[in-house]
Amino acid sequence: MSVAQNISFQLLKASMMAFINSLILAFFQTNARKKIITLHNYLEEKKRIKNEN
């Protein structure tokens, strides 16, 4: 459950940064993208079944 809460909180932060960036282009220009990349890396670490590609 803590993994799901962490992912949810990280997505909330990324969406807020993207929303603020849509209103004021000078803020959070790359932070939302960096947050999504960080979240993707976190999910890859937590993945229990790895793809064999």
PDB file of N, H, CA, C and O in Angstrom:
ATOM      1  N   MET A   1       0.817  -1.192   0.000  1.00  0.00           N
ATOM      2  CA  MET A   1       0.000   0.000   0.000  1.00  0.00           C
ATOM      3  C   MET A   1       0.856   1.250   0.000  1.00  0.00           C
ATOM      4  O   MET A   1       0.481   2.255  -0.603  1.00  0.00           O
ATOM      5  N   SER A   2       1.993   1.205   0.661  1.00  0.00           N
ATOM      6  H   SER A   2       2.298   0.388   1.151  1.00  0.00           H
ATOM      7  CA  SER A   2       2.846   2.392   0.697  1.00  0.00           C
ATOM      8  C   SER A   2       3.416   2.695  -0.678  1.00  0.00           C
ATOM      9  O   SER A   2       3.658   3.858  -1.000  1.00  0.00           O
ATOM     10  N   VAL A   3       3.637   1.656  -1.508  1.00  0.00           N
ATOM     11  H   VAL A   3       3.439   0.711  -1.247  1.00  0.00           H
ATOM     12  CA  VAL A   3       4.119   1.883  -2.863  1.00  0.00           C
ATOM     13  C   VAL A   3       3.053   2.629  -3.667  1.00  0.00           C
ATOM     14  O   VAL A   3       3.370   3.569  -4.397  1.00  0.00           O
ATOM     15  N   ALA A   4       1.814   2.220  -3.536  1.00  0.00           N
ATOM     16  H   ALA A   4       1.557   1.456  -2.944  1.00  0.00           H
ATOM     17  CA  ALA A   4       0.723   2.877  -4.251  1.00  0.00           C
ATOM     18  C   ALA A   4       0.551   4.326  -3.797  1.00  0.00           C
ATOM     19  O   ALA A   4       0.289   5.205  -4.618  1.00  0.00           O
ATOM     20  N   GLN A   5       0.695   4.576  -2.511  1.00  0.00           N
ATOM     21  H   GLN A   5       0.908   3.862  -1.844  1.00  0.00           H
ATOM     22  CA  GLN A   5       0.587   5.943  -2.009  1.00  0.00           C
ATOM     23  C   GLN A   5       1.731   6.802  -2.523  1.00  0.00           C
ATOM     24  O   GLN A   5       1.527   7.964  -2.875  1.00  0.00           O
ATOM     25  N   ASN A   6       2.934   6.238  -2.568  1.00  0.00           N
ATOM     26  H   ASN A   6       3.100   5.294  -2.282  1.00  0.00           H
ATOM     27  CA  ASN A   6       4.079   6.980  -3.074  1.00  0.00           C
ATOM     28  C   ASN A   6       3.882   7.330  -4.543  1.00  0.00           C
ATOM     29  O   ASN A   6       4.138   8.464  -4.949  1.00  0.00           O
ATOM     30  N   ILE A   7       3.434   6.376  -5.335  1.00  0.00           N
ATOM     31  H   ILE A   7       3.227   5.455  -5.006  1.00  0.00           H
ATOM     32  CA  ILE A   7       3.200   6.630  -6.758  1.00  0.00           C
ATOM     33  C   ILE A   7       2.118   7.688  -6.933  1.00  0.00           C
ATOM     34  O   ILE A   7       2.259   8.592  -7.756  1.00  0.00           O
ATOM     35  N   SER A   8       1.057   7.581  -6.177  1.00  0.00           N
ATOM     36  H   SER A   8       0.942   6.846  -5.508  1.00  0.00           H
ATOM     37  CA  SER A   8      -0.035   8.542  -6.260  1.00  0.00           C
ATOM     38  C   SER A   8       0.437   9.952  -5.916  1.00  0.00           C
ATOM     39  O   SER A   8       0.086  10.912  -6.603  1.00  0.00           O
ATOM     40  N   PHE A   9       1.227  10.076  -4.861  1.00  0.00           N
ATOM     41  H   PHE A   9       1.512   9.296  -4.303  1.00  0.00           H
ATOM     42  CA  PHE A   9       1.729  11.381  -4.460  1.00  0.00           C
ATOM     43  C   PHE A   9       2.665  11.953  -5.516  1.00  0.00           C
ATOM     44  O   PHE A   9       2.603  13.147  -5.806  1.00  0.00           O
ATOM     45  N   GLN A  10       3.525  11.130  -6.094  1.00  0.00           N
ATOM     46  H   GLN A  10       3.575  10.160  -5.858  1.00  0.00           H
ATOM     47  CA  GLN A  10       4.446  11.597  -7.126  1.00  0.00           C
ATOM     48  C   GLN A  10       3.685  12.051  -8.370  1.00  0.00           C
ATOM     49  O   GLN A  10       4.051  13.052  -8.986  1.00  0.00           O
ATOM     50  N   LEU A  11       2.627  11.324  -8.745  1.00  0.00           N
ATOM     51  H   LEU A  11       2.329  10.511  -8.245  1.00  0.00           H
ATOM     52  CA  LEU A  11       1.805  11.728  -9.882  1.00  0.00           C
ATOM     53  C   LEU A  11       1.066  13.037  -9.602  1.00  0.00           C
ATOM     54  O   LEU A  11       0.917  13.872 -10.494  1.00  0.00           O
ATOM     55  N   LEU A  12       0.609  13.211  -8.379  1.00  0.00           N
ATOM     56  H   LEU A  12       0.730  12.533  -7.654  1.00  0.00           H
ATOM     57  CA  LEU A  12      -0.058  14.453  -8.006  1.00  0.00           C
ATOM     58  C   LEU A  12       0.900  15.636  -8.138  1.00  0.00           C
ATOM     59  O   LEU A  12       0.535  16.680  -8.678  1.00  0.00           O
ATOM     60  N   LYS A  13       2.128  15.466  -7.642  1.00  0.00           N
ATOM     61  H   LYS A  13       2.425  14.618  -7.203  1.00  0.00           H
ATOM     62  CA  LYS A  13       3.127  16.539  -7.748  1.00  0.00           C
ATOM     63  C   LYS A  13       3.437  16.855  -9.208  1.00  0.00           C
ATOM     64  O   LYS A  13       3.531  18.025  -9.581  1.00  0.00           O
ATOM     65  N   ALA A  14       3.598  15.820 -10.041  1.00  0.00           N
ATOM     66  H   ALA A  14       3.522  14.870  -9.739  1.00  0.00           H
ATOM     67  CA  ALA A  14       3.900  16.046 -11.458  1.00  0.00           C
ATOM     68  C   ALA A  14       2.748  16.747 -12.164  1.00  0.00           C
ATOM     69  O   ALA A  14       2.975  17.628 -12.993  1.00  0.00           O
ATOM     70  N   SER A  15       1.523  16.368 -11.846  1.00  0.00           N
ATOM     71  H   SER A  15       1.338  15.653 -11.172  1.00  0.00           H
ATOM     72  CA  SER A  15       0.377  17.007 -12.496  1.00  0.00           C
ATOM     73  C   SER A  15       0.234  18.458 -12.071  1.00  0.00           C
ATOM     74  O   SER A  15      -0.142  19.306 -12.880  1.00  0.00           O
ATOM     75  N   MET A  16       0.529  18.756 -10.802  1.00  0.00           N
ATOM     76  H   MET A  16       0.834  18.067 -10.145  1.00  0.00           H
ATOM     77  CA  MET A  16       0.472  20.150 -10.348  1.00  0.00           C
ATOM     78  C   MET A  16       1.549  20.987 -11.038  1.00  0.00           C
ATOM     79  O   MET A  16       1.293  22.127 -11.427  1.00  0.00           O
ATOM     80  N   MET A  17       2.748  20.431 -11.191  1.00  0.00           N
ATOM     81  H   MET A  17       2.956  19.505 -10.875  1.00  0.00           H
ATOM     82  CA  MET A  17       3.810  21.154 -11.887  1.00  0.00           C
ATOM     83  C   MET A  17       3.442  21.392 -13.353  1.00  0.00           C
ATOM     84  O   MET A  17       3.680  22.478 -13.882  1.00  0.00           O
ATOM     85  N   ALA A  18       2.869  20.393 -14.004  1.00  0.00           N
ATOM     86  H   ALA A  18       2.676  19.511 -13.574  1.00  0.00           H
ATOM     87  CA  ALA A  18       2.471  20.545 -15.404  1.00  0.00           C
ATOM     88  C   ALA A  18       1.353  21.579 -15.541  1.00  0.00           C
ATOM     89  O   ALA A  18       1.338  22.348 -16.502  1.00  0.00           O
ATOM     90  N   PHE A  19       0.422  21.605 -14.592  1.00  0.00           N
ATOM     91  H   PHE A  19       0.434  20.981 -13.810  1.00  0.00           H
ATOM     92  CA  PHE A  19      -0.666  22.583 -14.639  1.00  0.00           C
ATOM     93  C   PHE A  19      -0.133  24.003 -14.465  1.00  0.00           C
ATOM     94  O   PHE A  19      -0.519  24.909 -15.204  1.00  0.00           O
ATOM     95  N   ILE A  20       0.744  24.194 -13.497  1.00  0.00           N
ATOM     96  H   ILE A  20       1.057  23.458 -12.897  1.00  0.00           H
ATOM     97  CA  ILE A  20       1.324  25.530 -13.279  1.00  0.00           C
ATOM     98  C   ILE A  20       2.132  25.947 -14.496  1.00  0.00           C
ATOM     99  O   ILE A  20       2.108  27.115 -14.885  1.00  0.00           O
ATOM    100  N   ASN A  21       2.853  24.998 -15.108  1.00  0.00           N
ATOM    101  H   ASN A  21       2.873  24.050 -14.792  1.00  0.00           H
ATOM    102  CA  ASN A  21       3.622  25.311 -16.302  1.00  0.00           C
ATOM    103  C   ASN A  21       2.705  25.714 -17.454  1.00  0.00           C
ATOM    104  O   ASN A  21       3.079  26.552 -18.274  1.00  0.00           O
ATOM    105  N   SER A  22       1.518  25.132 -17.525  1.00  0.00           N
ATOM    106  H   SER A  22       1.214  24.451 -16.858  1.00  0.00           H
ATOM    107  CA  SER A  22       0.594  25.506 -18.601  1.00  0.00           C
ATOM    108  C   SER A  22       0.068  26.926 -18.419  1.00  0.00           C
ATOM    109  O   SER A  22      -0.278  27.590 -19.396  1.00  0.00           O
ATOM    110  N   LEU A  23       0.006  27.392 -17.179  1.00  0.00           N
ATOM    111  H   LEU A  23       0.287  26.852 -16.385  1.00  0.00           H
ATOM    112  CA  LEU A  23      -0.461  28.756 -16.916  1.00  0.00           C
ATOM    113  C   LEU A  23       0.664  29.775 -17.051  1.00  0.00           C
ATOM    114  O   LEU A  23       0.486  30.824 -17.669  1.00  0.00           O
ATOM    115  N   ILE A  24       1.802  29.469 -16.481  1.00  0.00           N
ATOM    116  H   ILE A  24       1.946  28.617 -15.978  1.00  0.00           H
ATOM    117  CA  ILE A  24       2.952  30.373 -16.482  1.00  0.00           C
ATOM    118  C   ILE A  24       4.142  29.574 -17.007  1.00  0.00           C
ATOM    119  O   ILE A  24       4.703  28.741 -16.296  1.00  0.00           O
ATOM    120  N   LEU A  25       4.516  29.833 -18.242  1.00  0.00           N
ATOM    121  H   LEU A  25       4.060  30.510 -18.819  1.00  0.00           H
ATOM    122  CA  LEU A  25       5.500  28.995 -18.912  1.00  0.00           C
ATOM    123  C   LEU A  25       6.890  29.053 -18.283  1.00  0.00           C
ATOM    124  O   LEU A  25       7.705  28.163 -18.528  1.00  0.00           O
ATOM    125  N   ALA A  26       7.177  30.058 -17.495  1.00  0.00           N
ATOM    126  H   ALA A  26       6.515  30.781 -17.296  1.00  0.00           H
ATOM    127  CA  ALA A  26       8.515  30.191 -16.910  1.00  0.00           C
ATOM    128  C   ALA A  26       8.744  29.218 -15.752  1.00  0.00           C
ATOM    129  O   ALA A  26       9.891  28.939 -15.405  1.00  0.00           O
ATOM    130  N   PHE A  27       7.673  28.699 -15.149  1.00  0.00           N
ATOM    131  H   PHE A  27       6.740  28.926 -15.431  1.00  0.00           H
ATOM    132  CA  PHE A  27       7.807  27.825 -13.989  1.00  0.00           C
ATOM    133  C   PHE A  27       7.747  26.354 -14.397  1.00  0.00           C
ATOM    134  O   PHE A  27       6.959  25.972 -15.262  1.00  0.00           O
ATOM    135  N   PHE A  28       8.577  25.544 -13.771  1.00  0.00           N
ATOM    136  H   PHE A  28       9.217  25.854 -13.067  1.00  0.00           H
ATOM    137  CA  PHE A  28       8.550  24.084 -13.915  1.00  0.00           C
ATOM    138  C   PHE A  28       8.669  23.622 -15.367  1.00  0.00           C
ATOM    139  O   PHE A  28       7.954  22.714 -15.792  1.00  0.00           O
ATOM    140  N   GLN A  29       9.567  24.243 -16.122  1.00  0.00           N
ATOM    141  H   GLN A  29      10.147  24.980 -15.777  1.00  0.00           H
ATOM    142  CA  GLN A  29       9.687  23.876 -17.534  1.00  0.00           C
ATOM    143  C   GLN A  29      10.134  22.438 -17.725  1.00  0.00           C
ATOM    144  O   GLN A  29       9.639  21.746 -18.614  1.00  0.00           O
ATOM    145  N   THR A  30      11.067  21.984 -16.899  1.00  0.00           N
ATOM    146  H   THR A  30      11.470  22.547 -16.176  1.00  0.00           H
ATOM    147  CA  THR A  30      11.552  20.606 -17.072  1.00  0.00           C
ATOM    148  C   THR A  30      11.277  19.740 -15.850  1.00  0.00           C
ATOM    149  O   THR A  30      11.506  18.532 -15.897  1.00  0.00           O
ATOM    150  N   ASN A  31      10.794  20.319 -14.763  1.00  0.00           N
ATOM    151  H   ASN A  31      10.607  21.301 -14.724  1.00  0.00           H
ATOM    152  CA  ASN A  31      10.606  19.544 -13.535  1.00  0.00           C
ATOM    153  C   ASN A  31       9.538  18.471 -13.671  1.00  0.00           C
ATOM    154  O   ASN A  31       9.699  17.379 -13.124  1.00  0.00           O
ATOM    155  N   ALA A  32       8.455  18.749 -14.383  1.00  0.00           N
ATOM    156  H   ALA A  32       8.324  19.635 -14.827  1.00  0.00           H
ATOM    157  CA  ALA A  32       7.400  17.740 -14.551  1.00  0.00           C
ATOM    158  C   ALA A  32       7.946  16.546 -15.330  1.00  0.00           C
ATOM    159  O   ALA A  32       7.672  15.396 -14.987  1.00  0.00           O
ATOM    160  N   ARG A  33       8.721  16.824 -16.379  1.00  0.00           N
ATOM    161  H   ARG A  33       8.944  17.758 -16.658  1.00  0.00           H
ATOM    162  CA  ARG A  33       9.311  15.737 -17.165  1.00  0.00           C
ATOM    163  C   ARG A  33      10.293  14.928 -16.331  1.00  0.00           C
ATOM    164  O   ARG A  33      10.313  13.700 -16.408  1.00  0.00           O
ATOM    165  N   LYS A  34      11.110  15.612 -15.534  1.00  0.00           N
ATOM    166  H   LYS A  34      11.094  16.610 -15.471  1.00  0.00           H
ATOM    167  CA  LYS A  34      12.067  14.918 -14.668  1.00  0.00           C
ATOM    168  C   LYS A  34      11.340  14.065 -13.625  1.00  0.00           C
ATOM    169  O   LYS A  34      11.782  12.961 -13.308  1.00  0.00           O
ATOM    170  N   LYS A  35      10.230  14.574 -13.095  1.00  0.00           N
ATOM    171  H   LYS A  35       9.871  15.471 -13.352  1.00  0.00           H
ATOM    172  CA  LYS A  35       9.455  13.824 -12.102  1.00  0.00           C
ATOM    173  C   LYS A  35       8.879  12.553 -12.718  1.00  0.00           C
ATOM    174  O   LYS A  35       8.867  11.504 -12.075  1.00  0.00           O
ATOM    175  N   ILE A  36       8.403  12.640 -13.953  1.00  0.00           N
ATOM    176  H   ILE A  36       8.413  13.493 -14.475  1.00  0.00           H
ATOM    177  CA  ILE A  36       7.847  11.461 -14.619  1.00  0.00           C
ATOM    178  C   ILE A  36       8.950  10.435 -14.887  1.00  0.00           C
ATOM    179  O   ILE A  36       8.726   9.235 -14.731  1.00  0.00           O
ATOM    180  N   ILE A  37      10.129  10.893 -15.285  1.00  0.00           N
ATOM    181  H   ILE A  37      10.311  11.868 -15.411  1.00  0.00           H
ATOM    182  CA  ILE A  37      11.250   9.978 -15.508  1.00  0.00           C
ATOM    183  C   ILE A  37      11.657   9.315 -14.200  1.00  0.00           C
ATOM    184  O   ILE A  37      11.931   8.115 -14.172  1.00  0.00           O
ATOM    185  N   THR A  38      11.699  10.087 -13.114  1.00  0.00           N
ATOM    186  H   THR A  38      11.476  11.061 -13.137  1.00  0.00           H
ATOM    187  CA  THR A  38      12.037   9.532 -11.805  1.00  0.00           C
ATOM    188  C   THR A  38      11.004   8.494 -11.375  1.00  0.00           C
ATOM    189  O   THR A  38      11.355   7.441 -10.844  1.00  0.00           O
ATOM    190  N   LEU A  39       9.738   8.798 -11.606  1.00  0.00           N
ATOM    191  H   LEU A  39       9.452   9.654 -12.037  1.00  0.00           H
ATOM    192  CA  LEU A  39       8.673   7.861 -11.259  1.00  0.00           C
ATOM    193  C   LEU A  39       8.773   6.588 -12.088  1.00  0.00           C
ATOM    194  O   LEU A  39       8.552   5.493 -11.570  1.00  0.00           O
ATOM    195  N   HIS A  40       9.100   6.717 -13.360  1.00  0.00           N
ATOM    196  H   HIS A  40       9.279   7.606 -13.781  1.00  0.00           H
ATOM    197  CA  HIS A  40       9.270   5.544 -14.215  1.00  0.00           C
ATOM    198  C   HIS A  40      10.408   4.663 -13.700  1.00  0.00           C
ATOM    199  O   HIS A  40      10.271   3.441 -13.644  1.00  0.00           O
ATOM    200  N   ASN A  41      11.523   5.275 -13.326  1.00  0.00           N
ATOM    201  H   ASN A  41      11.634   6.268 -13.371  1.00  0.00           H
ATOM    202  CA  ASN A  41      12.646   4.509 -12.785  1.00  0.00           C
ATOM    203  C   ASN A  41      12.259   3.811 -11.487  1.00  0.00           C
ATOM    204  O   ASN A  41      12.659   2.671 -11.252  1.00  0.00           O
ATOM    205  N   TYR A  42      11.490   4.482 -10.650  1.00  0.00           N
ATOM    206  H   TYR A  42      11.165   5.409 -10.841  1.00  0.00           H
ATOM    207  CA  TYR A  42      11.020   3.893  -9.395  1.00  0.00           C
ATOM    208  C   TYR A  42      10.141   2.674  -9.671  1.00  0.00           C
ATOM    209  O   TYR A  42      10.272   1.641  -9.015  1.00  0.00           O
ATOM    210  N   LEU A  43       9.248   2.807 -10.645  1.00  0.00           N
ATOM    211  H   LEU A  43       9.141   3.647 -11.178  1.00  0.00           H
ATOM    212  CA  LEU A  43       8.366   1.694 -10.985  1.00  0.00           C
ATOM    213  C   LEU A  43       9.151   0.519 -11.560  1.00  0.00           C
ATOM    214  O   LEU A  43       8.822  -0.636 -11.290  1.00  0.00           O
ATOM    215  N   GLU A  44      10.171   0.798 -12.338  1.00  0.00           N
ATOM    216  H   GLU A  44      10.439   1.736 -12.557  1.00  0.00           H
ATOM    217  CA  GLU A  44      10.999  -0.271 -12.887  1.00  0.00           C
ATOM    218  C   GLU A  44      11.728  -1.019 -11.771  1.00  0.00           C
ATOM    219  O   GLU A  44      11.887  -2.237 -11.849  1.00  0.00           O
ATOM    220  N   GLU A  45      12.167  -0.312 -10.744  1.00  0.00           N
ATOM    221  H   GLU A  45      12.038   0.678 -10.681  1.00  0.00           H
ATOM    222  CA  GLU A  45      12.827  -0.962  -9.615  1.00  0.00           C
ATOM    223  C   GLU A  45      11.852  -1.835  -8.833  1.00  0.00           C
ATOM    224  O   GLU A  45      12.231  -2.894  -8.333  1.00  0.00           O
ATOM    225  N   LYS A  46      10.605  -1.397  -8.724  1.00  0.00           N
ATOM    226  H   LYS A  46      10.298  -0.537  -9.130  1.00  0.00           H
ATOM    227  CA  LYS A  46       9.612  -2.118  -7.938  1.00  0.00           C
ATOM    228  C   LYS A  46       8.937  -3.236  -8.714  1.00  0.00           C
ATOM    229  O   LYS A  46       8.212  -4.043  -8.130  1.00  0.00           O
ATOM    230  N   LYS A  47       9.165  -3.296 -10.027  1.00  0.00           N
ATOM    231  H   LYS A  47       9.754  -2.641 -10.501  1.00  0.00           H
ATOM    232  CA  LYS A  47       8.517  -4.314 -10.840  1.00  0.00           C
ATOM    233  C   LYS A  47       8.976  -5.696 -10.386  1.00  0.00           C
ATOM    234  O   LYS A  47      10.175  -5.965 -10.299  1.00  0.00           O
ATOM    235  N   ARG A  48       8.030  -6.552 -10.103  1.00  0.00           N
ATOM    236  H   ARG A  48       7.057  -6.333 -10.174  1.00  0.00           H
ATOM    237  CA  ARG A  48       8.360  -7.868  -9.571  1.00  0.00           C
ATOM    238  C   ARG A  48       8.643  -8.869 -10.674  1.00  0.00           C
ATOM    239  O   ARG A  48       9.453  -9.778 -10.491  1.00  0.00           O
ATOM    240  N   ILE A  49       7.992  -8.718 -11.812  1.00  0.00           N
ATOM    241  H   ILE A  49       7.334  -7.980 -11.961  1.00  0.00           H
ATOM    242  CA  ILE A  49       8.197  -9.619 -12.934  1.00  0.00           C
ATOM    243  C   ILE A  49       8.837  -8.816 -14.057  1.00  0.00           C
ATOM    244  O   ILE A  49       8.200  -7.934 -14.632  1.00  0.00           O
ATOM    245  N   LYS A  50      10.077  -9.111 -14.368  1.00  0.00           N
ATOM    246  H   LYS A  50      10.595  -9.828 -13.901  1.00  0.00           H
ATOM    247  CA  LYS A  50      10.789  -8.395 -15.431  1.00  0.00           C
ATOM    248  C   LYS A  50      10.452  -8.994 -16.786  1.00  0.00           C
ATOM    249  O   LYS A  50      10.281 -10.206 -16.915  1.00  0.00           O
ATOM    250  N   ASN A  51      10.357  -8.128 -17.804  1.00  0.00           N
ATOM    251  H   ASN A  51      10.497  -7.144 -17.699  1.00  0.00           H
ATOM    252  CA  ASN A  51      10.163  -8.607 -19.174  1.00  0.00           C
ATOM    253  C   ASN A  51      11.468  -9.200 -19.670  1.00  0.00           C
ATOM    254  O   ASN A  51      12.549  -8.746 -19.295  1.00  0.00           O
ATOM    255  N   GLU A  52      11.365 -10.197 -20.501  1.00  0.00           N
ATOM    256  H   GLU A  52      10.487 -10.566 -20.806  1.00  0.00           H
ATOM    257  CA  GLU A  52      12.563 -10.856 -21.015  1.00  0.00           C
ATOM    258  C   GLU A  52      12.881 -10.392 -22.420  1.00  0.00           C
ATOM    259  O   GLU A  52      13.226 -11.220 -23.263  1.00  0.00           O
ATOM    260  N   ASN A  53      12.782  -9.111 -22.708  1.00  0.00           N
ATOM    261  H   ASN A  53      12.502  -8.438 -22.023  1.00  0.00           H
ATOM    262  CA  ASN A  53      13.073  -8.575 -24.046  1.00  0.00           C
ATOM    263  C   ASN A  53      14.503  -8.169 -24.154  1.00  0.00           C
ATOM    264  O   ASN A  53      14.933  -7.696 -25.206  1.00  0.00           O
TER     265      ASN A  53
END
